[in-house]
Amino acid sequence: MAWFTFYLLNLLWATAGTSTQTRSSCSVPPAQQPLVNSMQVLMENSVTHSTYPNPSVLIAMNLAGPYNLEAQKLLTYQLMATDTADMTVGQLALTIMALTSSCRDPGNKVSTLQRQMETWAPSSPNAEASSFYGPSLAILALCQKNPETTLPIAARFAKTLQANSSPFNVDTGAMVTLALTCMYNKIPVGSEEGYRTLFGQVLENTVENISKRIKNNGIIGDIYSTGLAMQALSVTPMQPNKEWNCKETMDVVLNEIKLGKFHNSMSIAQILPSLKGKTYLDVPHMSCSPDPEVHPTLPNHPSPVPTMASNITVKYTINNQLRGVELLFNFTIDVSVKSGSVLLVVLEEAQRKNSTFKFETTMTSWGPVVSSINNIAENVNHKTYWQFLSGKTPLNEGVADYIPFNHEHITANFTQY
């Protein structure tokens, strides 16, 4: 994927550094601010001693200005104590940025990340676009710490992006834009002009690709990729051919919040910075002076009258037809659960009724992800995973978030990407 081309306004951006003065006037209306505040509170309340320490949540919390200082402190300490030995470059980069946003020294994590990126290469010449997401985060984290030593690493990364022809991915494109925007704005004086040309070319191509994913209602890609895309489009100094209507995007996002689309802490962490007028480029500029805990203004909704939930029936199919996998199967079961139950409850009930439907999950920052069904496990080397569909449409929420409806047909399909 590729991103935005910077620096039409060269002198302006040189004096602005990496500050993200958004060029499109677009902010949450005061009347809607309590809606955003309540979403932030929901995200902060997800931080506990027993939950997965998510660096994206800490970054979003600090960019927005935390309400729950105890949650901020706990998550900061959890990330400081996290063993980085088995982290991917993306996870390590996020941890560095999260600690930086809390004004904590990430220590030798930066040099570790730099060594890993000096030898990084994609798995194949046409690797999936999503495989560039983590390295983009790494470039951004290193740029914010030492842009001069990151310059050759970023240049090699940009050339690899240029040579890649896999289908465009909005999330990856947005992160590439943020990373190379940082590099473009921080090219040391006296460096070869070729760096600026290279980064500019990749950015121009990327921002154009992002603009092609702007839908008529303002959503960019899908609702969950829109937050990062908003960050990217708000900092690029070069505009795409298709003008972005930031207010239109903001309005549709706020409406989706009202509809309850953002209830997972990770999805909130992705959208919150844009709603607060911030981007990941602001991470090094956080002020960490001790402030009294702030109590947010929240929506004043009457408490709903509790009702007895009725049962629904969900048809659930597990399917593996991949050749070369030891066990081919296609099994279907009808499962009865309480109305309003998430998909994970359906899977648990299916497993309880029939052991053929047994499954395992892996905890990620987005919540539990199904990694194995009926003893068939995902495999990174074989590029296989379990994809969930409603009818023939892939789900865009995880099993702990998606709420099936009555008589819906959910399929878990063992898939190769």
BAVEXTOR-578806 format. One line per 3 residues: number of its first residue (from 0); their letters; for each residue x, z, y of N, C-alpha, C. Coordinates in steps of 0.05 Angstrom, whole numbers. Example, Ala and Ser with C-alpha at 12.3 -4.5 7.8 and 13.67 -1.06 7.14 Angstrom:
BEGIN
0	AS	264/156/-114/246/156/-90/264/156/-66 ~ 257/142/-45/273/143/-21/258/157/1
This chain:
BEGIN
0	MAW	17/0/-23/0/0/0/18/0/24 ~ 7/-6/46/23/-6/69/8/4/92 ~ 22/11/113/8/24/135/12/11/161
3	FTF	9/29/180/5/20/207/31/13/221 ~ 28/-5/240/51/-13/255/51/1/281 ~ 73/15/286/73/30/311/88/16/332
6	YLL	85/30/354/103/26/377/100/1/394 ~ 75/-5/400/71/-24/421/77/-10/447 ~ 68/15/448/73/32/472/98/48/467
9	NLL	121/34/465/146/46/457/153/70/473 ~ 154/67/498/163/89/515/144/112/514 ~ 118/106/514/98/128/513/102/145/488
12	WAT	105/131/465/107/146/440/134/160/438 ~ 155/148/450/181/161/450/180/188/464 ~ 166/189/486/164/214/501/144/233/488
15	AGT	125/221/473/105/238/460/115/250/434 ~ 138/241/423/149/251/398/129/245/376 ~ 122/266/360/103/262/339/77/276/345
18	STQ	73/283/369/47/296/377/25/276/373 ~ 3/285/362/-18/267/355/-40/267/376 ~ -34/257/399/-55/252/420/-72/229/410
21	TRS	-95/234/400/-111/213/389/-119/193/410 ~ -116/167/404/-121/146/424/-150/138/425 ~ -165/148/407/-194/142/407/-208/168/412
24	SCS	-222/170/435/-235/195/442/-257/199/422 ~ -254/220/406/-272/224/384/-270/253/376 ~ -290/268/381/-289/297/374/-317/306/365
27	VPP	-317/329/352/-342/341/342/-358/351/366 ~ -383/343/369/-400/353/391/-403/383/388 ~ -404/398/411/-406/427/410/-429/437/393
30	AQQ	-451/423/393/-474/431/377/-468/430/347 ~ -449/413/339/-443/410/310/-419/427/302 ~ -406/440/321/-382/456/314/-388/478/294
33	PLV	-411/493/296/-416/513/275/-417/502/247 ~ -425/477/244/-426/464/218/-398/461/207 ~ -379/453/224/-351/450/215/-339/477/210
36	NSM	-346/497/227/-335/524/223/-343/535/196 ~ -369/531/189/-378/542/163/-364/529/140 ~ -358/504/143/-343/490/122/-315/501/119
39	QVL	-302/507/142/-276/518/142/-276/546/129 ~ -296/562/135/-298/588/123/-301/586/93 ~ -317/566/84/-320/562/55/-293/556/42
42	MEN	-277/539/55/-250/532/45/-232/557/44 ~ -232/572/66/-215/596/67/-223/617/47 ~ -249/619/41/-259/639/22/-251/631/-7
45	SVT	-242/606/-11/-234/598/-38/-207/610/-45 ~ -192/620/-25/-166/631/-30/-168/659/-41 ~ -160/663/-66/-160/689/-79/-135/693/-95
48	HST	-131/717/-105/-107/722/-121/-107/706/-147 ~ -130/698/-157/-132/685/-183/-134/655/-181 ~ -137/643/-157/-141/614/-156/-115/600/-152
51	YPN	-116/574/-159/-92/557/-156/-83/556/-127 ~ -58/563/-122/-49/562/-94/-46/533/-84 ~ -63/525/-66/-65/497/-58/-52/494/-30
54	PSV	-29/480/-29/-16/477/-3/-32/461/17 ~ -49/442/8/-65/427/26/-85/444/41 ~ -95/465/27/-113/484/40/-99/499/62
57	LIA	-74/508/57/-59/523/78/-53/505/102 ~ -45/480/97/-40/461/119/-65/458/136 ~ -88/453/123/-113/449/138/-120/474/153
60	MNL	-117/497/141/-123/523/153/-107/527/179 ~ -81/521/177/-63/525/200/-67/505/222 ~ -73/480/214/-79/459/234/-105/465/249
63	AGP	-124/475/235/-150/481/247/-150/508/263 ~ -131/526/255/-131/553/266/-147/571/247 ~ -133/588/232/-147/604/211/-166/625/223
66	YNL	-188/629/209/-206/651/215/-199/675/198 ~ -192/670/174/-186/692/155/-156/695/152 ~ -145/712/168/-115/716/169/-105/727/142
69	EAQ	-121/743/129/-113/754/103/-110/731/82 ~ -129/712/83/-127/690/65/-103/673/71 ~ -97/669/96/-74/653/105/-48/667/95
72	KLL	-47/693/99/-23/708/90/-19/707/60 ~ -41/711/45/-40/710/16/-31/683/6 ~ -42/662/16/-35/635/7/-6/628/14
75	TYQ	3/637/37/31/633/45/50/646/25 ~ 44/671/19/61/686/0/60/674/-28 ~ 36/665/-36/34/652/-63/51/627/-64
78	LMA	51/611/-43/67/587/-43/97/592/-41 ~ 104/614/-27/133/621/-25/143/629/-53 ~ 125/641/-69/134/651/-95/130/631/-117
81	TDT	119/607/-111/114/587/-132/140/575/-142 ~ 141/572/-168/164/559/-181/162/529/-177 ~ 183/517/-164/182/489/-158/195/471/-179
84	ADM	204/483/-201/220/468/-220/204/445/-232 ~ 179/448/-237/163/427/-250/145/412/-231 ~ 149/416/-205/133/402/-185/140/372/-183
87	TVG	120/356/-178/125/328/-171/135/327/-142 ~ 145/304/-133/155/302/-106/133/307/-86 ~ 108/298/-93/85/302/-75/78/332/-73
90	QLA	78/346/-95/72/375/-94/93/390/-79 ~ 118/383/-83/140/396/-69/138/391/-39 ~ 132/366/-31/129/359/-3/107/374/10
93	LTI	84/376/-3/61/391/8/68/421/11 ~ 83/432/-8/91/460/-6/109/464/18 ~ 128/446/22/146/448/45/130/446/71
96	MAL	111/428/73/95/425/97/77/449/102 ~ 66/460/80/49/483/82/64/507/93 ~ 88/512/82/104/535/91/113/530/120
99	TSS	120/505/127/127/499/154/104/504/174 ~ 80/498/165/57/502/182/51/532/186 ~ 61/549/168/59/578/171/84/590/183
102	CRD	102/572/194/127/581/207/145/596/187 ~ 145/587/162/163/598/142/184/578/135 ~ 208/587/130/230/570/122/227/562/93
105	PGN	224/536/87/222/528/59/248/530/43 ~ 270/537/57/295/542/43/306/517/29 ~ 316/520/4/328/498/-9/309/477/-20
108	KVS	283/482/-16/263/462/-25/267/435/-11 ~ 276/435/14/280/410/28/303/394/16 ~ 326/407/10/348/393/-2/341/383/-30
111	TLQ	326/399/-44/317/391/-71/300/365/-69 ~ 281/365/-50/264/342/-47/281/317/-38 ~ 300/321/-21/317/299/-12/332/287/-35
114	RQM	343/304/-52/358/294/-76/340/278/-94 ~ 315/287/-98/297/273/-115/289/246/-103 ~ 285/245/-77/277/220/-65/300/200/-63
117	ETW	325/210/-63/348/192/-62/350/175/-88 ~ 338/185/-109/339/170/-135/311/160/-143 ~ 291/164/-126/264/156/-133/262/125/-136
120	APS	246/117/-155/239/89/-158/212/88/-172 ~ 196/67/-165/170/65/-178/173/59/-208 ~ 152/65/-224/154/62/-253/157/33/-261
123	SPN	147/15/-244/149/-14/-250/147/-29/-223 ~ 154/-55/-222/153/-70/-197/125/-71/-185 ~ 105/-70/-202/77/-70/-191/62/-45/-199
126	AEA	75/-22/-194/63/3/-201/38/7/-185 ~ 19/23/-196/-6/29/-183/-1/39/-155 ~ -19/32/-136/-16/41/-108/-15/71/-107
129	SSF	-31/84/-124/-32/113/-123/-6/127/-129 ~ 12/112/-143/38/124/-149/56/127/-125 ~ 49/114/-102/64/116/-77/54/139/-60
132	YGP	33/152/-68/21/174/-51/41/197/-49 ~ 50/207/-71/69/230/-71/95/224/-56 ~ 108/201/-61/132/194/-46/126/191/-16
135	SLA	102/182/-8/96/181/20/96/209/33 ~ 84/228/18/84/256/27/113/266/30 ~ 130/258/11/158/267/11/172/256/36
138	ILA	168/230/42/180/218/66/171/233/91 ~ 145/240/92/134/254/116/147/282/118 ~ 148/296/96/160/323/97/189/322/105
141	LCQ	204/303/94/233/301/101/237/292/130 ~ 220/274/139/221/264/166/218/287/186 ~ 200/305/180/194/328/198/217/348/198
144	KNP	234/347/178/257/366/176/283/353/186 ~ 288/329/178/313/316/186/310/285/184 ~ 300/273/205/294/244/205/319/227/201
147	ETT	342/236/211/366/220/210/375/216/181 ~ 376/237/165/384/234/137/362/221/120 ~ 338/222/130/315/210/116/314/180/120
150	LPI	327/170/141/324/141/148/330/122/125 ~ 353/124/111/357/105/90/338/108/66 ~ 329/133/61/309/137/40/283/124/47
153	AAR	274/127/72/249/116/82/251/85/82 ~ 274/74/89/278/45/89/275/33/61 ~ 287/46/41/285/37/14/256/39/4
156	FAK	243/60/12/215/64/5/197/42/17 ~ 202/36/42/187/15/56/191/-12/43 ~ 216/-19/36/221/-44/23/207/-46/-5
159	TLQ	206/-23/-19/192/-23/-44/162/-28/-40 ~ 151/-17/-19/123/-21/-13/118/-51/-7 ~ 136/-63/8/132/-91/15/132/-109/-10
162	ANS	147/-101/-30/149/-117/-54/127/-112/-74 ~ 111/-91/-69/90/-84/-88/64/-100/-83 ~ 52/-110/-104/28/-126/-101/3/-115/-114
165	SPF	4/-89/-121/-20/-76/-133/-42/-73/-113 ~ -67/-70/-122/-90/-68/-104/-87/-45/-85 ~ -97/-48/-61/-94/-29/-39/-110/-4/-45
168	NVD	-100/19/-37/-113/45/-40/-113/59/-14 ~ -137/67/-4/-139/78/23/-124/104/26 ~ -127/123/7/-112/148/9/-82/144/11
171	TGA	-72/127/-6/-43/122/-5/-35/108/21 ~ -52/89/29/-46/75/54/-45/93/78 ~ -64/112/78/-65/131/101/-39/149/101
174	MVT	-31/157/77/-7/175/76/18/159/83 ~ 20/134/74/42/117/82/43/114/112 ~ 20/110/124/19/107/153/30/132/167
177	LAL	21/155/159/30/180/171/61/183/168 ~ 70/177/144/99/181/138/116/162/155 ~ 108/136/155/125/117/169/120/118/199
180	TCM	98/129/208/94/134/236/114/155/246 ~ 117/176/230/136/197/236/164/184/238 ~ 172/168/218/198/156/218/201/137/242
183	YNK	181/121/247/183/102/269/187/116/296 ~ 174/138/299/176/153/325/202/169/327 ~ 215/172/304/239/189/305/265/174/297
186	IPV	264/148/299/289/132/294/310/141/314 ~ 333/151/305/353/160/324/363/138/343 ~ 369/145/367/380/126/386/406/115/375
189	GSE	410/89/377/434/76/368/432/66/339 ~ 409/71/326/406/61/298/400/31/299 ~ 405/19/276/400/-10/274/371/-17/280
192	EGY	367/-38/295/340/-47/303/324/-55/278 ~ 338/-61/256/325/-69/232/306/-48/221 ~ 312/-22/225/295/-1/216/268/-2/230
195	RTL	268/-6/256/243/-7/271/227/-32/262 ~ 240/-54/258/226/-78/249/214/-74/222 ~ 229/-62/204/219/-58/176/195/-39/176
198	FGQ	198/-16/189/176/3/190/151/-9/204 ~ 156/-25/225/134/-37/240/119/-57/222 ~ 134/-73/207/121/-93/190/103/-80/169
201	VLE	114/-59/156/98/-45/135/74/-31/148 ~ 77/-19/171/55/-6/184/33/-26/192 ~ 42/-49/203/23/-69/211/6/-78/188
204	NTV	19/-84/166/4/-93/142/-15/-71/132 ~ -5/-46/133/-21/-24/122/-46/-19/139 ~ -43/-18/165/-66/-12/182/-86/-34/180
207	ENI	-77/-58/176/-96/-80/173/-112/-77/148 ~ -98/-68/126/-112/-64/101/-132/-41/103 ~ -125/-20/117/-143/2/121/-168/-7/136
210	SKR	-164/-23/157/-186/-32/174/-206/-49/158 ~ -196/-63/137/-213/-80/121/-231/-63/103 ~ -224/-37/100/-240/-19/84/-260/-2/100
213	IKN	-262/-8/126/-281/6/143/-309/-6/138 ~ -327/10/128/-354/0/122/-371/-1/147 ~ -394/-13/145/-412/-17/168/-421/10/179
216	NGI	-423/30/162/-432/57/173/-409/74/183 ~ -384/64/181/-361/79/192/-344/92/171 ~ -354/95/146/-338/107/125/-314/88/118
219	IGD	-291/100/113/-267/85/108/-259/89/79 ~ -263/68/63/-259/70/34/-283/84/22 ~ -281/110/16/-304/126/9/-304/151/26
222	IYS	-324/168/23/-326/190/41/-302/209/38 ~ -290/211/14/-268/230/10/-241/219/19 ~ -239/193/23/-214/181/33/-215/179/64
225	TGL	-239/183/75/-243/178/104/-226/197/121 ~ -223/223/113/-208/242/129/-180/234/134 ~ -165/227/113/-137/218/116/-136/192/131
228	AMQ	-155/174/127/-154/149/141/-159/153/171 ~ -176/173/178/-180/180/206/-154/190/219 ~ -139/206/204/-113/215/214/-95/192/220
231	ALS	-93/173/200/-75/150/203/-83/133/227 ~ -109/126/229/-118/108/250/-115/121/278 ~ -115/147/279/-114/161/305/-86/162/316
234	VTP	-65/158/299/-38/161/309/-23/134/310 ~ -33/113/298/-19/88/299/-20/76/327 ~ 3/67/338/3/55/365/-6/26/365
237	MQP	-9/14/341/-19/-13/340/-46/-14/327 ~ -65/-27/340/-92/-28/330/-96/-52/311 ~ -112/-49/291/-118/-72/273/-136/-92/287
240	NKE	-139/-115/275/-157/-136/287/-186/-126/288 ~ -194/-111/268/-221/-100/268/-220/-73/282 ~ -233/-71/305/-232/-46/320/-246/-23/305
243	WNC	-234/0/306/-245/24/293/-262/39/312 ~ -287/44/305/-305/61/321/-304/89/311 ~ -287/105/323/-282/132/314/-308/149/315
246	KET	-323/146/336/-348/162/339/-367/156/316 ~ -369/131/308/-387/124/286/-378/137/261 ~ -352/138/256/-341/151/232/-347/181/233
249	MDV	-342/193/256/-346/221/260/-376/228/254 ~ -394/212/265/-423/218/261/-430/217/231 ~ -420/197/217/-428/195/188/-415/218/172
252	VLN	-391/226/180/-378/249/166/-394/274/170 ~ -402/279/195/-418/303/201/-444/303/186 ~ -456/280/183/-482/278/168/-477/283/139
255	EIK	-454/274/128/-448/279/100/-443/309/95 ~ -431/322/115/-427/351/113/-454/365/111 ~ -473/357/127/-500/369/126/-513/365/99
258	LGK	-506/343/86/-518/337/60/-503/351/37 ~ -482/366/45/-468/382/24/-447/368/9 ~ -437/345/20/-416/330/5/-389/345/4
261	FHN	-384/362/23/-358/375/24/-361/404/16 ~ -360/410/-10/-362/437/-19/-338/445/-36 ~ -321/426/-42/-296/432/-57/-274/437/-36
264	SMS	-258/458/-41/-238/466/-21/-218/443/-15 ~ -212/427/-35/-193/405/-30/-205/383/-13 ~ -231/377/-18/-244/356/-2/-247/366/27
267	IAQ	-251/392/31/-252/403/58/-225/401/71 ~ -204/407/56/-177/407/67/-169/378/76 ~ -180/358/63/-174/330/71/-187/322/97
270	ILP	-212/332/101/-227/323/124/-224/341/149 ~ -218/366/145/-218/386/167/-199/379/189 ~ -174/372/184/-156/366/207/-167/346/227
273	SLK	-179/324/216/-190/304/234/-213/315/251 ~ -229/333/239/-251/344/254/-242/363/276 ~ -217/373/273/-206/391/293/-186/376/311
276	GKT	-185/350/309/-168/334/327/-138/337/320 ~ -132/342/295/-104/346/286/-97/326/264 ~ -71/322/260/-62/306/237/-38/320/225
279	YLD	-29/310/202/-5/322/189/20/319/206 ~ 20/302/226/43/300/244/45/324/262 ~ 24/340/264/25/364/280/37/388/266
282	VPH	43/386/240/52/409/224/77/422/237 ~ 97/408/246/121/422/257/115/436/283 ~ 93/430/296/87/441/323/68/464/323
285	MSC	63/476/300/44/499/298/56/523/312 ~ 39/537/326/46/562/339/37/585/321 ~ 56/603/314/50/624/295/52/651/307
288	SPD	47/653/333/46/679/346/23/695/335 ~ 27/722/331/5/737/319/-19/738/336 ~ -41/728/326/-66/727/341/-87/745/327
291	PEV	-105/757/342/-126/772/329/-144/754/313 ~ -155/764/292/-172/748/274/-196/738/290 ~ -202/712/287/-223/699/302/-248/698/284
294	HPT	-271/704/296/-296/703/281/-311/678/290 ~ -314/659/271/-326/633/278/-356/635/284 ~ -365/616/301/-394/613/305/-404/596/282
297	LPN	-424/606/268/-434/593/244/-463/585/249 ~ -473/565/233/-501/557/236/-519/580/230 ~ -542/581/244/-561/602/239/-584/591/223
300	HPS	-580/590/196/-601/580/179/-616/603/166 ~ -643/601/164/-657/622/149/-649/622/120 ~ -648/646/108/-641/648/80/-663/635/63
303	PVP	-655/618/44/-675/605/27/-688/625/8 ~ -713/620/2/-727/638/-17/-719/629/-45 ~ -708/648/-61/-699/641/-88/-721/631/-105
306	TMA	-716/610/-120/-736/599/-139/-724/598/-167 ~ -741/598/-186/-732/595/-214/-724/566/-219 ~ -700/561/-229/-691/534/-234/-703/525/-261
309	SNI	-714/500/-260/-724/488/-285/-701/475/-300 ~ -706/468/-324/-686/454/-340/-687/424/-336 ~ -664/411/-339/-663/382/-339/-649/373/-365
312	TVK	-653/348/-372/-639/337/-395/-620/315/-386 ~ -595/317/-396/-575/298/-389/-565/285/-415 ~ -564/259/-415/-553/244/-438/-523/242/-434
315	YTI	-507/251/-453/-478/252/-450/-464/237/-472 ~ -448/217/-465/-434/200/-484/-404/203/-481 ~ -390/206/-503/-360/205/-503/-352/180/-518
318	NNQ	-334/164/-506/-328/138/-516/-298/133/-515 ~ -287/124/-537/-259/115/-538/-258/90/-555 ~ -252/68/-542/-250/42/-556/-222/29/-550
321	LRG	-203/45/-541/-176/34/-536/-161/29/-561 ~ -152/5/-565/-136/-2/-588/-109/13/-586 ~ -99/21/-609/-73/35/-609/-76/65/-608
324	VEL	-101/74/-602/-107/103/-602/-118/109/-629 ~ -108/131/-641/-113/136/-669/-143/139/-677 ~ -160/147/-659/-188/153/-667/-207/139/-648
327	LFN	-222/119/-658/-242/105/-642/-269/118/-647 ~ -285/122/-626/-311/135/-629/-329/129/-606 ~ -355/133/-610/-375/132/-590/-398/150/-599
330	FTI	-400/173/-586/-420/193/-594/-437/200/-569 ~ -463/204/-574/-481/212/-553/-497/236/-561 ~ -502/254/-541/-517/278/-546/-535/283/-522
333	DVS	-559/294/-526/-577/302/-505/-572/332/-500 ~ -567/339/-474/-561/366/-467/-581/377/-447 ~ -591/401/-451/-610/413/-432/-595/436/-417
336	VKS	-596/434/-390/-583/454/-373/-602/460/-350 ~ -596/482/-335/-612/489/-312/-608/467/-290 ~ -630/461/-276/-628/442/-254/-609/453/-233
339	GSV	-591/436/-223/-571/445/-204/-545/452/-216 ~ -543/451/-243/-517/457/-256/-498/434/-251 ~ -472/442/-250/-451/421/-247/-446/408/-274
342	LLV	-432/386/-274/-426/371/-298/-411/387/-318 ~ -393/404/-309/-377/421/-327/-395/437/-345 ~ -418/446/-335/-437/462/-352/-449/444/-374
345	VLE	-454/419/-367/-464/400/-387/-443/397/-410 ~ -418/393/-402/-396/390/-422/-394/415/-439 ~ -396/438/-427/-394/463/-442/-418/466/-462
348	EAQ	-441/459/-453/-465/461/-471/-463/440/-494 ~ -453/416/-488/-449/396/-509/-429/406/-530 ~ -408/418/-520/-387/429/-538/-399/451/-555
351	RKN	-416/468/-543/-428/490/-558/-446/479/-581 ~ -461/457/-575/-479/446/-595/-465/430/-617 ~ -443/417/-610/-429/400/-629/-399/400/-623
354	STF	-383/408/-642/-354/411/-637/-340/384/-633 ~ -354/362/-640/-342/336/-634/-338/332/-605 ~ -354/346/-588/-353/343/-559/-334/363/-546
357	KFE	-317/376/-562/-299/395/-551/-280/382/-531 ~ -273/396/-510/-256/385/-489/-237/406/-478 ~ -217/396/-464/-198/414/-450/-195/405/-421
360	TTM	-189/423/-404/-185/416/-375/-157/425/-366 ~ -148/412/-345/-124/420/-331/-131/427/-303 ~ -121/450/-293/-127/458/-266/-110/443/-246
363	TSW	-122/431/-226/-108/417/-204/-119/428/-178 ~ -107/418/-156/-116/427/-129/-145/418/-124 ~ -154/398/-138/-182/389/-135/-201/404/-154
366	GPV	-190/423/-169/-207/437/-189/-200/428/-217 ~ -216/436/-237/-210/428/-264/-214/398/-269 ~ -195/386/-283/-197/357/-291/-197/356/-321
369	VSS	-215/341/-333/-217/339/-362/-193/322/-371 ~ -177/335/-388/-152/322/-398/-154/313/-427 ~ -173/324/-442/-175/318/-470/-204/321/-479
372	INN	-213/302/-496/-240/303/-508/-237/295/-537 ~ -248/311/-555/-248/305/-584/-219/299/-593 ~ -200/316/-583/-172/314/-591/-157/289/-581
375	IAE	-170/274/-563/-156/251/-551/-149/259/-522 ~ -123/261/-517/-114/271/-491/-103/248/-473 ~ -106/252/-447/-94/233/-428/-64/232/-432
378	NVN	-52/209/-425/-23/206/-429/-12/190/-405 ~ 4/202/-389/15/189/-366/32/165/-374 ~ 48/167/-395/65/145/-403/48/121/-412
381	HKT	25/126/-425/8/104/-434/-13/97/-412 ~ -13/111/-390/-31/106/-368/-60/109/-376 ~ -66/129/-392/-93/133/-402/-105/159/-390
384	YWQ	-131/159/-386/-144/183/-375/-174/182/-382 ~ -188/204/-378/-217/205/-383/-232/200/-357 ~ -247/178/-356/-262/171/-332/-292/177/-337
387	FLS	-304/190/-317/-333/197/-320/-350/177/-303 ~ -372/168/-315/-389/149/-302/-418/159/-303 ~ -433/152/-283/-462/155/-283/-474/127/-287
390	GKT	-485/122/-311/-492/95/-317/-466/79/-319 ~ -462/59/-301/-438/44/-301/-421/49/-276 ~ -429/69/-260/-415/75/-235/-397/99/-238
393	PLN	-371/96/-232/-352/118/-234/-360/141/-215 ~ -358/166/-224/-363/188/-207/-341/192/-187 ~ -348/200/-162/-327/205/-142/-325/235/-136
396	EGV	-336/251/-154/-332/280/-153/-323/290/-180 ~ -310/313/-181/-300/324/-206/-322/338/-222 ~ -315/346/-247/-335/358/-264/-345/385/-254
399	ADY	-329/398/-237/-337/424/-227/-354/421/-201 ~ -358/396/-192/-372/392/-167/-396/374/-170 ~ -395/355/-188/-417/335/-191/-441/349/-204
402	IPF	-464/345/-192/-489/356/-202/-507/334/-214 ~ -510/333/-240/-526/312/-252/-556/315/-246 ~ -571/293/-248/-600/295/-244/-614/291/-271
405	NHE	-639/296/-272/-655/295/-296/-654/267/-309 ~ -649/265/-335/-648/241/-350/-625/222/-342 ~ -605/233/-329/-582/217/-322/-565/213/-347
408	HIT	-552/189/-348/-534/183/-371/-505/185/-361 ~ -491/205/-370/-463/209/-362/-446/200/-385 ~ -426/184/-380/-407/175/-400/-379/183/-393
411	ANF	-365/195/-413/-336/200/-410/-322/178/-426 ~ -308/161/-412/-296/137/-424/-266/139/-423 ~ -253/138/-446/-224/138/-447/-213/112/-436
414	TQY	-199/113/-415/-193/88/-399/-163/86/-394 ~ -155/61/-391/-127/55/-384/-126/43/-356 ~ -107/53/-339/-106/42/-312/-81/24/-310
